[in-house]
Amino acid sequence: MKGNEFRVFIFTMEEELNFAGHPVIGAAVVLHSSRSPEKKQEDWVFRLNTKSVAIRTVHHNHHYSASMNQGKAEFATILSKEQEVLFLGYLNLGIDDKYDNLPFQVISTGLPYLVLPIRESSLSLVKVTIPNLEEKLLEIGAKFFYVPSIESFQGRTWDNAGLVEDIATGSAAGPVGAYLVTNGFAKTDTTIILRQGDFLDRPSNMKVVVESNGDIIVEGDVCKIAEGELFYNNKP
């Protein structure tokens, strides 16, 4: 690729992902700090497996901010009432923990999340209770799940084994922002602040704007805390 355009691959320890938030904005900041540290602002394009993402990085005094255009959200499966009860049970919740009569829906901006809005008082109860949650999510077309509180815009998510909770999830922020706007809890072209990480004592804020044309911009702050070198030999 040329200039500020790059072909990018994203991996977890187990698999390759078509999209993820942390690697995208983190990689863009690494490029900014290493290639043009004297510049206040840079724009990048990352070509992922199934889409391209435009990123803008801004250098502040001691950190960077990075915003990515996740494109338009894709709204997929809406759970039936029976499925709602099942998935609430998978997360140690009951029907009374659900927020009003809002739908549970699979939404994606590159990585499909099952968005399950629950009551603020129920956030502390969430935990994965079954060993095969990933299989259950795949059956409805989702890869991961996210539980937001409509009352505070605070949310939680884990790996599907329920072992590691995430402090901030950019790939979920876009779908959640789209959900809030679609269901009348936020307006287009207005910054939505999503909170995450409070239950880990590592509170994080993610800024989301759903533009009037449907594009979703997700922004977060980035600090470089370590660096090193990786040598790769691709010879057989």
C-alpha atoms as an extended CHARMM CRD file, in Angstrom:
* protein
*
       236  EXT
         1         1  MET       CA              0.0000000000        0.0000000000        0.0000000000  PROA      1               0.0000000000
         2         2  LYS       CA              1.0690000000        3.6240000000       -0.5110000000  PROA      2               0.0000000000
         3         3  GLY       CA              1.2480000000        6.6970000000        1.6900000000  PROA      3               0.0000000000
         4         4  ASN       CA             -1.0050000000        6.4520000000        4.7140000000  PROA      4               0.0000000000
         5         5  GLU       CA             -2.9190000000        3.4290000000        3.4360000000  PROA      5               0.0000000000
         6         6  PHE       CA             -2.1260000000        0.0120000000        4.8910000000  PROA      6               0.0000000000
         7         7  ARG       CA             -3.2920000000       -3.5920000000        4.6090000000  PROA      7               0.0000000000
         8         8  VAL       CA             -4.0170000000       -4.6750000000        8.1790000000  PROA      8               0.0000000000
         9         9  PHE       CA             -4.6220000000       -8.0820000000        9.7860000000  PROA      9               0.0000000000
        10        10  ILE       CA             -6.0610000000       -8.5310000000       13.2910000000  PROA      10              0.0000000000
        11        11  PHE       CA             -5.5770000000      -11.6110000000       15.4700000000  PROA      11              0.0000000000
        12        12  THR       CA             -6.5120000000      -12.7510000000       18.9510000000  PROA      12              0.0000000000
        13        13  MET       CA             -4.6380000000      -15.6240000000       20.5740000000  PROA      13              0.0000000000
        14        14  GLU       CA             -7.2000000000      -18.0020000000       19.0630000000  PROA      14              0.0000000000
        15        15  GLU       CA             -8.2550000000      -16.6100000000       15.6940000000  PROA      15              0.0000000000
        16        16  GLU       CA             -8.1980000000      -13.8820000000       13.0820000000  PROA      16              0.0000000000
        17        17  LEU       CA            -10.8680000000      -11.1630000000       13.3050000000  PROA      17              0.0000000000
        18        18  ASN       CA            -12.2840000000       -9.0710000000       10.4920000000  PROA      18              0.0000000000
        19        19  PHE       CA            -12.4520000000       -5.9970000000       12.7290000000  PROA      19              0.0000000000
        20        20  ALA       CA            -11.5800000000       -4.8270000000       16.2380000000  PROA      20              0.0000000000
        21        21  GLY       CA            -11.3360000000       -1.4120000000       17.8500000000  PROA      21              0.0000000000
        22        22  HSD       CA             -8.2150000000       -1.4700000000       20.0240000000  PROA      22              0.0000000000
        23        23  PRO       CA             -5.8720000000       -2.8020000000       17.3100000000  PROA      23              0.0000000000
        24        24  VAL       CA             -7.1080000000       -0.2730000000       14.7460000000  PROA      24              0.0000000000
        25        25  ILE       CA             -6.7110000000        2.8950000000       16.7920000000  PROA      25              0.0000000000
        26        26  GLY       CA             -3.6050000000        1.5640000000       18.5320000000  PROA      26              0.0000000000
        27        27  ALA       CA             -1.8660000000        0.7330000000       15.2580000000  PROA      27              0.0000000000
        28        28  ALA       CA             -2.7710000000        4.1410000000       13.8220000000  PROA      28              0.0000000000
        29        29  VAL       CA             -1.2230000000        5.8870000000       16.8240000000  PROA      29              0.0000000000
        30        30  VAL       CA              1.9350000000        3.7700000000       16.5420000000  PROA      30              0.0000000000
        31        31  LEU       CA              2.2190000000        4.8170000000       12.8970000000  PROA      31              0.0000000000
        32        32  HSD       CA              1.6790000000        8.4700000000       13.7880000000  PROA      32              0.0000000000
        33        33  SER       CA              4.2510000000        8.4280000000       16.5960000000  PROA      33              0.0000000000
        34        34  SER       CA              6.8790000000        6.5780000000       14.5380000000  PROA      34              0.0000000000
        35        35  ARG       CA              6.4050000000        8.0480000000       11.0560000000  PROA      35              0.0000000000
        36        36  SER       CA              5.3840000000       11.6500000000       11.6850000000  PROA      36              0.0000000000
        37        37  PRO       CA              5.7290000000       12.5690000000       15.3880000000  PROA      37              0.0000000000
        38        38  GLU       CA              6.1350000000       16.2280000000       14.4830000000  PROA      38              0.0000000000
        39        39  LYS       CA              2.6400000000       16.4190000000       12.9750000000  PROA      39              0.0000000000
        40        40  LYS       CA             -0.3690000000       17.3950000000       15.0610000000  PROA      40              0.0000000000
        41        41  GLN       CA             -2.8480000000       15.3800000000       12.9860000000  PROA      41              0.0000000000
        42        42  GLU       CA             -2.7080000000       12.4880000000       10.5400000000  PROA      42              0.0000000000
        43        43  ASP       CA             -5.2790000000       10.5550000000        8.5080000000  PROA      43              0.0000000000
        44        44  TRP       CA             -4.9910000000        6.8470000000        7.7160000000  PROA      44              0.0000000000
        45        45  VAL       CA             -6.8480000000        4.1670000000        5.8030000000  PROA      45              0.0000000000
        46        46  PHE       CA             -6.6670000000        0.5510000000        6.9710000000  PROA      46              0.0000000000
        47        47  ARG       CA             -7.7460000000       -2.1280000000        4.5030000000  PROA      47              0.0000000000
        48        48  LEU       CA             -9.1280000000       -4.9930000000        6.5800000000  PROA      48              0.0000000000
        49        49  ASN       CA            -10.4130000000       -8.3600000000        5.3740000000  PROA      49              0.0000000000
        50        50  THR       CA            -13.9510000000       -7.2240000000        4.6000000000  PROA      50              0.0000000000
        51        51  LYS       CA            -13.9010000000       -3.4130000000        4.7670000000  PROA      51              0.0000000000
        52        52  SER       CA            -11.7570000000       -0.2950000000        4.8900000000  PROA      52              0.0000000000
        53        53  VAL       CA            -11.6150000000        1.9670000000        7.9350000000  PROA      53              0.0000000000
        54        54  ALA       CA            -10.6080000000        5.6350000000        7.9120000000  PROA      54              0.0000000000
        55        55  ILE       CA             -8.8050000000        6.7680000000       11.0670000000  PROA      55              0.0000000000
        56        56  ARG       CA             -7.7310000000       10.2130000000       12.2520000000  PROA      56              0.0000000000
        57        57  THR       CA             -5.0660000000       10.5500000000       14.9480000000  PROA      57              0.0000000000
        58        58  VAL       CA             -4.3430000000       13.7570000000       16.8660000000  PROA      58              0.0000000000
        59        59  HSD       CA             -1.2170000000       14.3200000000       18.9600000000  PROA      59              0.0000000000
        60        60  HSD       CA             -1.8370000000       16.0640000000       22.2820000000  PROA      60              0.0000000000
        61        61  ASN       CA              0.7980000000       16.9510000000       24.8760000000  PROA      61              0.0000000000
        62        62  HSD       CA              1.1950000000       13.5340000000       26.4740000000  PROA      62              0.0000000000
        63        63  HSD       CA             -1.1740000000       11.2930000000       24.5470000000  PROA      63              0.0000000000
        64        64  TYR       CA             -3.0400000000       10.8070000000       21.2930000000  PROA      64              0.0000000000
        65        65  SER       CA             -6.7040000000       10.6680000000       20.4340000000  PROA      65              0.0000000000
        66        66  ALA       CA             -7.8770000000        8.4710000000       17.5900000000  PROA      66              0.0000000000
        67        67  SER       CA            -11.2220000000        8.3670000000       15.8080000000  PROA      67              0.0000000000
        68        68  MET       CA            -12.3090000000        5.7270000000       13.3240000000  PROA      68              0.0000000000
        69        69  ASN       CA            -15.1500000000        5.7600000000       10.8500000000  PROA      69              0.0000000000
        70        70  GLN       CA            -16.7440000000        2.3420000000       11.2930000000  PROA      70              0.0000000000
        71        71  GLY       CA            -19.1850000000        2.9170000000        8.4400000000  PROA      71              0.0000000000
        72        72  LYS       CA            -22.8730000000        2.1140000000        8.6700000000  PROA      72              0.0000000000
        73        73  ALA       CA            -24.2820000000       -0.3910000000       11.1390000000  PROA      73              0.0000000000
        74        74  GLU       CA            -25.8910000000       -3.5910000000        9.9210000000  PROA      74              0.0000000000
        75        75  PHE       CA            -28.9750000000       -4.5450000000       11.9300000000  PROA      75              0.0000000000
        76        76  ALA       CA            -29.5520000000       -8.2970000000       11.9850000000  PROA      76              0.0000000000
        77        77  THR       CA            -31.3410000000      -10.8310000000       14.2020000000  PROA      77              0.0000000000
        78        78  ILE       CA            -33.8930000000       -9.6080000000       16.7440000000  PROA      78              0.0000000000
        79        79  LEU       CA            -34.3440000000      -12.2100000000       19.4570000000  PROA      79              0.0000000000
        80        80  SER       CA            -37.7270000000      -13.7520000000       20.1330000000  PROA      80              0.0000000000
        81        81  LYS       CA            -39.1590000000      -13.5970000000       23.6600000000  PROA      81              0.0000000000
        82        82  GLU       CA            -38.0940000000      -17.1930000000       24.2010000000  PROA      82              0.0000000000
        83        83  GLN       CA            -34.5540000000      -16.4330000000       23.0330000000  PROA      83              0.0000000000
        84        84  GLU       CA            -34.4130000000      -13.3880000000       25.3050000000  PROA      84              0.0000000000
        85        85  VAL       CA            -35.1130000000      -15.5450000000       28.3500000000  PROA      85              0.0000000000
        86        86  LEU       CA            -32.4470000000      -18.0340000000       27.2940000000  PROA      86              0.0000000000
        87        87  PHE       CA            -29.7260000000      -15.4420000000       26.7290000000  PROA      87              0.0000000000
        88        88  LEU       CA            -30.5510000000      -13.6230000000       29.9490000000  PROA      88              0.0000000000
        89        89  GLY       CA            -30.0810000000      -16.9500000000       31.7160000000  PROA      89              0.0000000000
        90        90  TYR       CA            -26.7570000000      -17.4930000000       29.9550000000  PROA      90              0.0000000000
        91        91  LEU       CA            -25.6410000000      -14.2150000000       31.5670000000  PROA      91              0.0000000000
        92        92  ASN       CA            -26.9600000000      -14.8910000000       35.0810000000  PROA      92              0.0000000000
        93        93  LEU       CA            -29.9710000000      -12.6090000000       34.5420000000  PROA      93              0.0000000000
        94        94  GLY       CA            -33.7490000000      -12.8870000000       34.4940000000  PROA      94              0.0000000000
        95        95  ILE       CA            -36.5050000000      -11.1730000000       32.5470000000  PROA      95              0.0000000000
        96        96  ASP       CA            -36.8680000000       -8.5050000000       35.2680000000  PROA      96              0.0000000000
        97        97  ASP       CA            -33.3010000000       -7.3760000000       34.5240000000  PROA      97              0.0000000000
        98        98  LYS       CA            -34.2160000000       -6.3990000000       30.9710000000  PROA      98              0.0000000000
        99        99  TYR       CA            -34.7420000000       -2.6790000000       30.3660000000  PROA      99              0.0000000000
       100       100  ASP       CA            -38.4100000000       -2.0820000000       29.5310000000  PROA      100             0.0000000000
       101       101  ASN       CA            -39.5310000000       -3.7320000000       26.3000000000  PROA      101             0.0000000000
       102       102  LEU       CA            -36.4650000000       -2.9630000000       24.2020000000  PROA      102             0.0000000000
       103       103  PRO       CA            -35.3470000000       -5.6130000000       21.7120000000  PROA      103             0.0000000000
       104       104  PHE       CA            -32.2140000000       -7.7040000000       22.0100000000  PROA      104             0.0000000000
       105       105  GLN       CA            -30.5770000000       -7.4020000000       18.6010000000  PROA      105             0.0000000000
       106       106  VAL       CA            -27.4510000000       -8.4210000000       16.7050000000  PROA      106             0.0000000000
       107       107  ILE       CA            -25.7310000000       -5.3420000000       15.2520000000  PROA      107             0.0000000000
       108       108  SER       CA            -22.4120000000       -5.0820000000       13.4170000000  PROA      108             0.0000000000
       109       109  THR       CA            -19.9930000000       -2.5010000000       12.0890000000  PROA      109             0.0000000000
       110       110  GLY       CA            -17.5590000000       -5.2600000000       11.1800000000  PROA      110             0.0000000000
       111       111  LEU       CA            -17.8680000000       -7.5240000000       14.2230000000  PROA      111             0.0000000000
       112       112  PRO       CA            -21.4180000000       -8.6450000000       15.1260000000  PROA      112             0.0000000000
       113       113  TYR       CA            -22.5030000000       -8.0730000000       18.7290000000  PROA      113             0.0000000000
       114       114  LEU       CA            -25.6600000000       -9.1590000000       20.4790000000  PROA      114             0.0000000000
       115       115  VAL       CA            -26.7790000000       -5.9760000000       22.2620000000  PROA      115             0.0000000000
       116       116  LEU       CA            -28.8330000000       -6.7120000000       25.3890000000  PROA      116             0.0000000000
       117       117  PRO       CA            -29.9910000000       -3.5180000000       27.1860000000  PROA      117             0.0000000000
       118       118  ILE       CA            -30.4930000000       -4.1320000000       30.8990000000  PROA      118             0.0000000000
       119       119  ARG       CA            -31.2390000000       -2.1370000000       34.0230000000  PROA      119             0.0000000000
       120       120  GLU       CA            -28.4620000000       -0.1750000000       35.7040000000  PROA      120             0.0000000000
       121       121  SER       CA            -28.9480000000       -2.1420000000       38.9150000000  PROA      121             0.0000000000
       122       122  SER       CA            -28.4230000000       -5.4120000000       37.0360000000  PROA      122             0.0000000000
       123       123  LEU       CA            -24.9940000000       -4.6240000000       35.5670000000  PROA      123             0.0000000000
       124       124  SER       CA            -23.2050000000       -5.9820000000       38.6270000000  PROA      124             0.0000000000
       125       125  LEU       CA            -24.9590000000       -9.3470000000       38.2570000000  PROA      125             0.0000000000
       126       126  VAL       CA            -23.7520000000      -10.1970000000       34.7670000000  PROA      126             0.0000000000
       127       127  LYS       CA            -21.5270000000      -13.2410000000       34.3440000000  PROA      127             0.0000000000
       128       128  VAL       CA            -21.2950000000      -16.0450000000       31.8010000000  PROA      128             0.0000000000
       129       129  THR       CA            -22.9640000000      -19.1750000000       33.1720000000  PROA      129             0.0000000000
       130       130  ILE       CA            -22.5500000000      -21.7000000000       30.3440000000  PROA      130             0.0000000000
       131       131  PRO       CA            -19.4160000000      -23.1890000000       28.7450000000  PROA      131             0.0000000000
       132       132  ASN       CA            -20.6970000000      -22.9340000000       25.1550000000  PROA      132             0.0000000000
       133       133  LEU       CA            -21.8420000000      -19.3140000000       24.9310000000  PROA      133             0.0000000000
       134       134  GLU       CA            -19.8410000000      -18.7780000000       21.7460000000  PROA      134             0.0000000000
       135       135  GLU       CA            -21.8050000000      -21.5730000000       20.0620000000  PROA      135             0.0000000000
       136       136  LYS       CA            -25.1100000000      -20.0360000000       21.1860000000  PROA      136             0.0000000000
       137       137  LEU       CA            -24.0770000000      -16.6280000000       19.8480000000  PROA      137             0.0000000000
       138       138  LEU       CA            -23.0460000000      -18.0790000000       16.4940000000  PROA      138             0.0000000000
       139       139  GLU       CA            -26.4890000000      -19.6430000000       16.1410000000  PROA      139             0.0000000000
       140       140  ILE       CA            -28.0380000000      -16.1470000000       16.0490000000  PROA      140             0.0000000000
       141       141  GLY       CA            -25.2860000000      -14.6110000000       13.9110000000  PROA      141             0.0000000000
       142       142  ALA       CA            -23.3210000000      -12.8950000000       16.6880000000  PROA      142             0.0000000000
       143       143  LYS       CA            -19.6590000000      -13.1350000000       17.6160000000  PROA      143             0.0000000000
       144       144  PHE       CA            -19.7640000000      -11.4770000000       21.0490000000  PROA      144             0.0000000000
       145       145  PHE       CA            -22.2800000000       -9.8620000000       23.4170000000  PROA      145             0.0000000000
       146       146  TYR       CA            -22.5610000000       -6.4400000000       25.0370000000  PROA      146             0.0000000000
       147       147  VAL       CA            -24.8260000000       -5.4020000000       27.9130000000  PROA      147             0.0000000000
       148       148  PRO       CA            -25.4260000000       -1.6260000000       28.1090000000  PROA      148             0.0000000000
       149       149  SER       CA            -27.4080000000        0.2790000000       30.7080000000  PROA      149             0.0000000000
       150       150  ILE       CA            -29.8430000000        2.6330000000       28.9890000000  PROA      150             0.0000000000
       151       151  GLU       CA            -29.9540000000        4.7440000000       32.1530000000  PROA      151             0.0000000000
       152       152  SER       CA            -26.2460000000        5.6050000000       32.2790000000  PROA      152             0.0000000000
       153       153  PHE       CA            -24.8040000000        4.4400000000       28.9190000000  PROA      153             0.0000000000
       154       154  GLN       CA            -22.4550000000        2.2180000000       30.8920000000  PROA      154             0.0000000000
       155       155  GLY       CA            -21.7470000000       -1.2410000000       29.5070000000  PROA      155             0.0000000000
       156       156  ARG       CA            -19.9030000000       -4.4930000000       30.0460000000  PROA      156             0.0000000000
       157       157  THR       CA            -18.5550000000       -7.2950000000       27.8680000000  PROA      157             0.0000000000
       158       158  TRP       CA            -16.2780000000      -10.3160000000       28.2360000000  PROA      158             0.0000000000
       159       159  ASP       CA            -14.6340000000      -12.9590000000       26.1350000000  PROA      159             0.0000000000
       160       160  ASN       CA            -17.1730000000      -15.6850000000       25.4730000000  PROA      160             0.0000000000
       161       161  ALA       CA            -15.7400000000      -17.9130000000       28.1850000000  PROA      161             0.0000000000
       162       162  GLY       CA            -16.4670000000      -15.1700000000       30.7040000000  PROA      162             0.0000000000
       163       163  LEU       CA            -12.8640000000      -15.1370000000       31.9080000000  PROA      163             0.0000000000
       164       164  VAL       CA            -11.6840000000      -11.6740000000       30.8390000000  PROA      164             0.0000000000
       165       165  GLU       CA            -13.7690000000       -8.5090000000       31.0180000000  PROA      165             0.0000000000
       166       166  ASP       CA            -12.8340000000       -5.7000000000       28.6370000000  PROA      166             0.0000000000
       167       167  ILE       CA            -12.2960000000       -2.1510000000       29.8870000000  PROA      167             0.0000000000
       168       168  ALA       CA            -13.2330000000       -0.5210000000       26.5700000000  PROA      168             0.0000000000
       169       169  THR       CA            -14.5330000000       -2.1420000000       23.3960000000  PROA      169             0.0000000000
       170       170  GLY       CA            -14.4130000000        0.0400000000       20.3050000000  PROA      170             0.0000000000
       171       171  SER       CA            -15.8920000000       -2.6030000000       18.0170000000  PROA      171             0.0000000000
       172       172  ALA       CA            -18.9690000000       -2.7240000000       20.2730000000  PROA      172             0.0000000000
       173       173  ALA       CA            -19.2260000000        1.0470000000       20.7210000000  PROA      173             0.0000000000
       174       174  GLY       CA            -20.4000000000        1.5620000000       17.1430000000  PROA      174             0.0000000000
       175       175  PRO       CA            -23.2170000000       -1.0030000000       17.3160000000  PROA      175             0.0000000000
       176       176  VAL       CA            -24.3080000000        0.2740000000       20.7400000000  PROA      176             0.0000000000
       177       177  GLY       CA            -24.3490000000        3.8650000000       19.4900000000  PROA      177             0.0000000000
       178       178  ALA       CA            -26.4480000000        2.8100000000       16.5040000000  PROA      178             0.0000000000
       179       179  TYR       CA            -28.8150000000        0.9550000000       18.8440000000  PROA      179             0.0000000000
       180       180  LEU       CA            -29.2550000000        4.0090000000       21.0790000000  PROA      180             0.0000000000
       181       181  VAL       CA            -30.0290000000        6.2930000000       18.1400000000  PROA      181             0.0000000000
       182       182  THR       CA            -32.3670000000        3.8290000000       16.4190000000  PROA      182             0.0000000000
       183       183  ASN       CA            -34.3610000000        3.3300000000       19.6140000000  PROA      183             0.0000000000
       184       184  GLY       CA            -34.6090000000        7.0270000000       20.4270000000  PROA      184             0.0000000000
       185       185  PHE       CA            -32.1580000000        7.3160000000       23.3360000000  PROA      185             0.0000000000
       186       186  ALA       CA            -29.6430000000        9.4910000000       21.4690000000  PROA      186             0.0000000000
       187       187  LYS       CA            -29.6390000000       11.8260000000       18.4720000000  PROA      187             0.0000000000
       188       188  THR       CA            -27.6650000000       11.7970000000       15.2500000000  PROA      188             0.0000000000
       189       189  ASP       CA            -24.6800000000       14.1490000000       14.9080000000  PROA      189             0.0000000000
       190       190  THR       CA            -24.3980000000       14.3150000000       18.7040000000  PROA      190             0.0000000000
       191       191  THR       CA            -21.5800000000       12.8830000000       20.8070000000  PROA      191             0.0000000000
       192       192  ILE       CA            -22.5930000000        9.8840000000       22.9120000000  PROA      192             0.0000000000
       193       193  ILE       CA            -20.3210000000        9.0220000000       25.8420000000  PROA      193             0.0000000000
       194       194  LEU       CA            -20.2040000000        5.2840000000       26.5190000000  PROA      194             0.0000000000
       195       195  ARG       CA            -18.7210000000        4.2210000000       29.8600000000  PROA      195             0.0000000000
       196       196  GLN       CA            -16.9680000000        0.9360000000       30.4600000000  PROA      196             0.0000000000
       197       197  GLY       CA            -14.4590000000       -0.5960000000       32.8440000000  PROA      197             0.0000000000
       198       198  ASP       CA            -15.9590000000        0.7360000000       36.0820000000  PROA      198             0.0000000000
       199       199  PHE       CA            -16.3200000000       -2.7660000000       37.5220000000  PROA      199             0.0000000000
       200       200  LEU       CA            -12.5900000000       -3.3170000000       36.9960000000  PROA      200             0.0000000000
       201       201  ASP       CA            -11.6410000000        0.0150000000       38.6080000000  PROA      201             0.0000000000
       202       202  ARG       CA            -10.3610000000        1.1120000000       35.2030000000  PROA      202             0.0000000000
       203       203  PRO       CA            -13.1110000000        3.4750000000       34.0160000000  PROA      203             0.0000000000
       204       204  SER       CA            -13.0100000000        4.3260000000       30.3240000000  PROA      204             0.0000000000
       205       205  ASN       CA            -14.9880000000        6.6770000000       28.1170000000  PROA      205             0.0000000000
       206       206  MET       CA            -15.6190000000        6.1340000000       24.4140000000  PROA      206             0.0000000000
       207       207  LYS       CA            -17.0890000000        8.8690000000       22.2460000000  PROA      207             0.0000000000
       208       208  VAL       CA            -19.5540000000        7.8200000000       19.5540000000  PROA      208             0.0000000000
       209       209  VAL       CA            -21.2290000000        9.9510000000       16.8990000000  PROA      209             0.0000000000
       210       210  VAL       CA            -23.8390000000        8.4790000000       14.5800000000  PROA      210             0.0000000000
       211       211  GLU       CA            -23.8560000000       10.8590000000       11.6540000000  PROA      211             0.0000000000
       212       212  SER       CA            -27.0250000000       11.7590000000        9.7770000000  PROA      212             0.0000000000
       213       213  ASN       CA            -25.7800000000        9.7450000000        6.7770000000  PROA      213             0.0000000000
       214       214  GLY       CA            -25.4790000000        6.6500000000        8.9860000000  PROA      214             0.0000000000
       215       215  ASP       CA            -21.6990000000        6.5840000000        9.3530000000  PROA      215             0.0000000000
       216       216  ILE       CA            -20.5020000000        5.8790000000       12.8870000000  PROA      216             0.0000000000
       217       217  ILE       CA            -17.4400000000        7.6010000000       14.3400000000  PROA      217             0.0000000000
       218       218  VAL       CA            -15.8470000000        6.0950000000       17.4530000000  PROA      218             0.0000000000
       219       219  GLU       CA            -13.1260000000        7.9750000000       19.3120000000  PROA      219             0.0000000000
       220       220  GLY       CA            -10.8520000000        7.1180000000       22.2130000000  PROA      220             0.0000000000
       221       221  ASP       CA             -7.5980000000        8.2320000000       23.8150000000  PROA      221             0.0000000000
       222       222  VAL       CA             -4.3310000000        6.3280000000       23.4190000000  PROA      222             0.0000000000
       223       223  CYS       CA             -1.1410000000        6.4290000000       25.4980000000  PROA      223             0.0000000000
       224       224  LYS       CA              2.0770000000        4.6740000000       24.5740000000  PROA      224             0.0000000000
       225       225  ILE       CA              3.2740000000        2.7580000000       27.6300000000  PROA      225             0.0000000000
       226       226  ALA       CA              5.9470000000        0.4680000000       26.1660000000  PROA      226             0.0000000000
       227       227  GLU       CA              7.7560000000       -0.3090000000       22.9460000000  PROA      227             0.0000000000
       228       228  GLY       CA              9.9890000000       -3.0190000000       21.5540000000  PROA      228             0.0000000000
       229       229  GLU       CA             11.0780000000       -4.8360000000       18.4150000000  PROA      229             0.0000000000
       230       230  LEU       CA              9.7510000000       -8.0210000000       16.8660000000  PROA      230             0.0000000000
       231       231  PHE       CA             11.8880000000       -9.8980000000       14.3480000000  PROA      231             0.0000000000
       232       232  TYR       CA             10.0490000000      -12.1770000000       11.9520000000  PROA      232             0.0000000000
       233       233  ASN       CA             11.7120000000      -14.7480000000        9.7330000000  PROA      233             0.0000000000
       234       234  ASN       CA              9.2850000000      -16.1420000000        7.1590000000  PROA      234             0.0000000000
       235       235  LYS       CA             11.7150000000      -18.6160000000        5.6740000000  PROA      235             0.0000000000
       236       236  PRO       CA             10.6480000000      -22.2840000000        5.9160000000  PROA      236             0.0000000000
